[in-house]
Amino acid sequence: MAETAIFFAATGEPPLLRFFNSTFLYVKRNLIAHIFRSLNDAVSHHRICCVMDAAIEKKCDVYARDSSSNDRSFGADENGRHAVFNVLDTMLKDSLERLKMMRENICLVKIGLTMGYACEFKYAEHTATIRSLCLDRKLGAALWLRRKMVMKGVVPDVFTHNHIVNGLCKIGFLEKADWIVGEMLEIGPGPNCATYNTLIKGYCTVNDLDRALSLFSIMSNARVLPNRVTCSILVRALCEKGLLKGAKRMLEEILKDDDEKYITNLVTSTIFMDNYFKKGAIFQALSLWNQMVQNCTKVDVVAYNVLIHGFCKSLQMNLAYGYTCEMYKKGLLPDVFTYNILIGALCKEGKTSEACYTLGVMSSMGIMPDQITYQLVIRGLCFDGEIARAKSLLWSMLNNLIVPKPLIWNLLIDFYGRYDDLSNALFTRNQMLAFGVHPNVFTYNALILAQVKSDNFNGACTLKEEMLSKDIFPDVVTYNLLIGAACNLGRPDFVLQLHDEMVQRGYEPDLITYTEIVRVFCIRGKMKEAEELYAKILKSGLLNDHVPVQILFNKYCKMKEPVRAFNFYQDWLESKRGSHPY
């Protein structure tokens, strides 16, 4: 006891108070460690613990000093014990209040962080969904999701809005796209140059040049600087309208503050040159080309392609070949578009052998032919009757892992059908299906023609039913082929049935349809109906050949009524004079 008293006298603290202080500090540290163990931020935990330690230790020291060091009873009496327990009670209450407040604050921080991360995640997810919907042309769903976001006070960014505007312009909803841009100006985000370029291009596509120019003015007033894309869109639109002077003035205005002046000048000069070639102004196009070269403008492959295409359209193949060689001299390698231009021009002239040679040169230069290249050559070979070479090219595509589009298969099937080769036509169709290419209405029309040429009318009708079962709807050509075959077989009832079915499906009969029906009426001897239908043809302006007149003329001659036959011939001559006043 004496040693204990000496120790207490040295420390100046009552033993009970020191015991409770140490015990409370131990409990406090364990409680706080347990509370903050669930938190991930170790640094914050350490700082909070240090602050709490310092504060509580300070308060404990204060309470300890309040106990008189001259009181030798050391709290042994009743008043001392009450004082000690009052101090402990107050300390515990304060500590528990602090712990409660800290726990509530920590929960609030957790909730705030979770909600913030959730909102950010939902925003990114929603904007990505809107862009994906726009690419899939599901604009209704995209606009609905955008409206829901705006109603919650979250506005998508300008990149997402540009997707919406672009999608609306592609499907022709320009007024809706214009409204979206107006909302962007009001509530944000502000439209950028890409937004205006998309909307201006949309109005230029529908030939609304006034609105496009108005948007250009709004763009300038909104302090959005136009770029070379803006310039190219407006210059092309003005050139197509024949407003070359206006296009040049606009070009000069835009180029004043354009940092990419040489690039913009090259693009717009190429547009001007292409427009000159379309109008047949070859000398003006060449003059512009010479200006581009003399001004040290770095001419690119696109400009050469426009020049070569212009010469090919003008049937000046020597100049086209000459400028192709000039490309090589300047270190510019022709691309697939260059070769497609040359091959297309050769095929139009019937020079399929030269086209095939150019195709070989193209492959040897390391430029892989595309679908258009093969399509041009195969069509030329089919027109020349070289089906073996066309089929060889088809297999060459397959060996190069290029699956031909339906158009290329249809060229071969149509060739077989026109030359009464039904077996090869059906075999090609089966190969087409084997490679996963789905037939379309043109495929079935070629097959129906092959069946008709082979006098297999039932097979042709079966193909029409097969089309309907695969949700491929027959068109006017399909019905005309079947109507012509039924008429040749002497089945007028089936001709009229096909005509009625055609009209019910919403197709408008053309001259071929009416001609075959006139033939049916003449075969049946219904001359009144034939004359009424002939008058309808004259009134509609469809009559552009002599076949319906010849049918009626021959019928009246067989009926020994030459006067009426002559009258029909005179009516036809009068209709021809009306269409050609000279």
C-alpha angles and dihedrals in degrees: 000000000000091000090048091050091049089050092049091048090051095050095039094219129112112248096235093050093049090049093052091045093055092043093049093048090052093049091045094053093048093048094049092045089052092049095048095041089086092056119090096210104088094176093058090047092054094048094049092048092050092050092048092048093051094047097047094042089051092051092046089053090051092052090046092053090051088065106086113246089208092061101103094186088074090211094311093131126073096260091051093052091050091050092051094048091046089054092049092046092052092047093049093048092050092047094048091048090052092048091049092050092047092049091051092048092049091051091050091050091050092049092047093050092046093049091046093051090044093051091048091049093048091048092053091044094049095047091048089050092051092052092048092050091051091052089052089048092242092138096157093062091043092053091046092053091046090052091051091052093049091049088057091051096256115121120196118238126261092259091060091045090052089057090053093048092047092050092049092049092051093056092043099253093134096151090056090047089050089051091052090053089049090054090049089057091051106040102012170233094140114238116251132208093279090056093054093042091055094049093044090051090050092055091045089053091058091044094248094139094159093062091044091055090045089055089050089057092047088050091055092046090052088056093244106142116223118234134204091280090059090048094049093049095051095041092051091048092049092048092051088053090051092247097133095151092052090048092052092048091051090048091054092049093050094044093057093080099021114125090197095052097147094049092047092047091051093051096047093043088054089052091050091049092050090050091052091052091049089055092047093247095139096160092053090049091051091047090054090047091053090050090052091052095044092050088061090243109165100244113210135201092268092059090049090049090054090049094048092045090052092053092047091053089050089051092241097134094162091063090044091055091044094056090044088059089046089058089060091049091054092049095253115133116214113243132213091278091057092053093044089055092052094043092048092052092049092050091051089055090050093247095135094153090058090045090054090048090052089050089055092049089050092054093046090054089059095252109132114221115237133211092279092053094053091041092056094048096043091049091050092049092049091051089052091048095244095136094156093060091043091053090047090055089050091056089045088059091051092048089053089053092250110136107209118238119243091262092065092048089047091056091059094042091049091050092053091046094053091050094049093249099140096162094056091044091055091042091054090049090053091050089050090055092045091059092050098254113140117221119238134201092281090055091054092045090055091048092047089051089052090051092048092049088052091050090244100137094162090054089052091052090048090055090053091054090047089055091055092048089056094047092251106135121214117243134206092281091055093053093043091054092050093043091051092048092048091049092051089051091052097247104135094163090061090048092058091044091054090047092053091048090050093053092046090056090056099254120141112225115237133207093283091054093049092046092056092047090050087053090051092051090049092050090052092046093242095141094161092059090044092053092047091051090047090053089050090053091051092048094049093053093233094121107106103141139044100246099100090044091049091052092052092040092054092044093053090046089054088049088052094242103128094162093061090044089053091048092055090050090051091049090054092050090051091052090051091051089050091056092044110039093186 
